Amino acid sequence: MGLDDRNALATLRAAFTGPDSDEVIGRIFTCWFALDPEIRDLFGADMTDQRRTFGRVLDWLLGEFIAQRADEPVSLLAQLGRDHRKYGATKQHYETIAHALFATWAAELGELWTGPVEETARDVVNLIAGVMIGAADAEGGPAWWEGTVVELHRVSRDIAVVRLILDRPLDYQPGQYVNVQVPQVPRSWRYLSPAMPPDPEGRIEFHIRSVSGGMVSNAIVDETQIGDRWRISSAHGGLEVDRDGGDVLMVAGSTGLAPLRAIIMDLCRFGENPRVHLFFGGRYPCELYDLRTLWELAAANPWLSVTPVSEYNTDPPWAADYPDVAPPRGLHVRQKGLLPEVVSSYGGWGDRQILISGSRAMIAATREALIAKGAAAQRIQHDPV
Ligand SMILES: Cc1cc2nc3c(=O)[nH]c(=O)nc-3n(C[C@H](O)[C@H](O)[C@H](O)COP(=O)(O)OP(=O)(O)OC[C@H]3O[C@@H](n4cnc5c(N)ncnc54)[C@H](O)[C@@H]3O)c2cc1C
């Protein structure tokens, strides 16, 4: 039966779901590190994210197998296999984690670990490892790109703009995101979205906002230095504008501007485009850090309009320590309020392609507010949150 045995697959899935799923996933990693202690060095100090992601992916894969769907799981596993080359993953690592997963399943399931369940577990583990190893072996491109920080701008208290030149150009679609590792926090990769289209000379720009208690974002904003060497992995994501798909609404919260800015800059290559209306929001007016660039783009491209939005009307005292971001006259008047409320107060934008980028909460609230006003859910795009 193996992968066709839905009952066995459901039993395997149940072992990792429930209130103590994080602990069970933790036991897989403990078992893996016991089998090969050197593997621990491949990970950062805090493994909360890895455990959470591993649990989510395993749960999703088993759900797909139970539904007898294989296409998307195989494509995700292949992508993960290609991506894990940046961690230095070897065939031996796959074999030992497969062993750890198998052993943890057996221990967790106790008397439910029957012959058919064991057979299905073996097939699941072999499929996961086989696809990941195969895809990694077949990939001819580099596992990562290295680049040097050449410019650094602290544009607001919590926001930095970092420009790098990569040793070799990285190909990506404007609107995609990449995984980034900085020297201040080795082995902790975070997603960042390039804020400009790909450049044949290897120039690349990122906008980073430090989040409260955030390990990597604070290190980037507070400690980045010219000359730092960053490591960047290949691109993911599919935010895009269909130039034949009608007018566009873009909603960017803080550094969520980055991928939308890259798409807008790319559109500037064309004389004619669908109309694009961008709402760019922050808490204070002084946090609308890139309004000058947006003003320049809108001044030269009549298809683009930009509405600044801020939660508060006045700046805090610390704003005086950072550059003045107020643009020359020409953009729409700044609106006061939260992005979901302001954007949806204009209607549902039902005729538009809609791209939303920012924090998880802002994306969810904006999406909900627009759908409530009549926007079609299938016309709304955002990155995975
Ligand atoms: C597809 C994608 C693209 C992204 N692009 C960018 C980008 O271009 N610029 C950018 O600044 N960030 C971007 N991010 C967010 C970034 O990847 C990190 O999650 C963020 O910088 C926090 O990392 P950290 O190590 O500082 O926080 P962690 O140490 O991982 O987390 C610390 C705490 O902060 C919370 N937290 C994590 N992320 C956020 C967040 N985004 N907002 C609020 N709280 C958070 C966590 O829940 C946790 O409580 C992107 C994320 C995704 C998924």
PDBQT file of the ligand as one rigid body, heavy atoms in Angstrom, charges set to zero:
ROOT
HETATM    1  C1  LIG A 401       8.473  36.740   1.550  1.00  0.00    +0.000 C 
HETATM    2  C2  LIG A 401       9.076  37.679   2.600  1.00  0.00    +0.000 A 
HETATM    3  C3  LIG A 401       9.754  38.802   2.196  1.00  0.00    +0.000 A 
HETATM    4  C4  LIG A 401      10.270  39.691   3.169  1.00  0.00    +0.000 A 
HETATM    5  N1  LIG A 401      10.901  40.824   2.750  1.00  0.00    +0.000 NA
HETATM    6  C5  LIG A 401      11.334  41.717   3.697  1.00  0.00    +0.000 A 
HETATM    7  C6  LIG A 401      11.955  42.956   3.293  1.00  0.00    +0.000 A 
HETATM    8  O1  LIG A 401      12.168  43.237   2.104  1.00  0.00    +0.000 OA
HETATM    9  N2  LIG A 401      12.334  43.821   4.269  1.00  0.00    +0.000 N 
HETATM   10  C7  LIG A 401      12.140  43.539   5.611  1.00  0.00    +0.000 A 
HETATM   11  O2  LIG A 401      12.469  44.390   6.445  1.00  0.00    +0.000 OA
HETATM   12  N3  LIG A 401      11.594  42.366   5.999  1.00  0.00    +0.000 NA
HETATM   13  C8  LIG A 401      11.187  41.446   5.080  1.00  0.00    +0.000 A 
HETATM   14  N4  LIG A 401      10.638  40.252   5.492  1.00  0.00    +0.000 N 
HETATM   15  C9  LIG A 401      10.633  39.912   6.941  1.00  0.00    +0.000 C 
HETATM   16  C10 LIG A 401      12.007  39.274   7.290  1.00  0.00    +0.000 C 
HETATM   17  O3  LIG A 401      12.186  38.084   6.542  1.00  0.00    +0.000 OA
HETATM   18  C11 LIG A 401      12.125  38.885   8.769  1.00  0.00    +0.000 C 
HETATM   19  O4  LIG A 401      11.045  38.049   9.126  1.00  0.00    +0.000 OA
HETATM   20  C12 LIG A 401      12.115  40.083   9.675  1.00  0.00    +0.000 C 
HETATM   21  O5  LIG A 401      13.188  40.941   9.306  1.00  0.00    +0.000 OA
HETATM   22  C13 LIG A 401      12.291  39.647  11.138  1.00  0.00    +0.000 C 
HETATM   23  O6  LIG A 401      13.465  38.882  11.258  1.00  0.00    +0.000 OA
HETATM   24  P1  LIG A 401      14.271  38.885  12.632  1.00  0.00    +0.000 P 
HETATM   25  O7  LIG A 401      15.343  37.855  12.559  1.00  0.00    +0.000 OA
HETATM   26  O8  LIG A 401      14.668  40.256  13.005  1.00  0.00    +0.000 OA
HETATM   27  O9  LIG A 401      13.140  38.438  13.678  1.00  0.00    +0.000 OA
HETATM   28  P2  LIG A 401      13.071  37.021  14.431  1.00  0.00    +0.000 P 
HETATM   29  O10 LIG A 401      14.223  36.944  15.382  1.00  0.00    +0.000 OA
HETATM   30  O11 LIG A 401      12.915  35.944  13.392  1.00  0.00    +0.000 OA
HETATM   31  O12 LIG A 401      11.693  37.192  15.179  1.00  0.00    +0.000 OA
HETATM   32  C14 LIG A 401      11.623  37.991  16.378  1.00  0.00    +0.000 C 
HETATM   33  C15 LIG A 401      10.209  38.385  16.673  1.00  0.00    +0.000 C 
HETATM   34  O13 LIG A 401       9.704  39.254  15.652  1.00  0.00    +0.000 OA
HETATM   35  C16 LIG A 401       8.491  38.738  15.092  1.00  0.00    +0.000 C 
HETATM   36  N5  LIG A 401       8.528  39.026  13.650  1.00  0.00    +0.000 N 
HETATM   37  C17 LIG A 401       9.185  38.322  12.700  1.00  0.00    +0.000 A 
HETATM   38  N6  LIG A 401       8.997  38.895  11.498  1.00  0.00    +0.000 NA
HETATM   39  C18 LIG A 401       8.228  39.988  11.699  1.00  0.00    +0.000 A 
HETATM   40  C19 LIG A 401       7.700  40.983  10.842  1.00  0.00    +0.000 A 
HETATM   41  N7  LIG A 401       7.933  40.974   9.507  1.00  0.00    +0.000 N 
HETATM   42  N8  LIG A 401       6.953  41.960  11.400  1.00  0.00    +0.000 NA
HETATM   43  C20 LIG A 401       6.716  41.995  12.727  1.00  0.00    +0.000 A 
HETATM   44  N9  LIG A 401       7.186  41.058  13.594  1.00  0.00    +0.000 NA
HETATM   45  C21 LIG A 401       7.925  40.076  13.090  1.00  0.00    +0.000 A 
HETATM   46  C22 LIG A 401       8.542  37.246  15.356  1.00  0.00    +0.000 C 
HETATM   47  O14 LIG A 401       7.233  36.699  15.431  1.00  0.00    +0.000 OA
HETATM   48  C23 LIG A 401       9.243  37.188  16.699  1.00  0.00    +0.000 C 
HETATM   49  O15 LIG A 401       8.346  37.411  17.749  1.00  0.00    +0.000 OA
HETATM   50  C24 LIG A 401      10.126  39.384   4.549  1.00  0.00    +0.000 A 
HETATM   51  C25 LIG A 401       9.469  38.212   4.932  1.00  0.00    +0.000 A 
HETATM   52  C26 LIG A 401       8.938  37.373   3.974  1.00  0.00    +0.000 A 
HETATM   53  C27 LIG A 401       8.208  36.137   4.427  1.00  0.00    +0.000 C 
ENDROOT
TORSDOF 0
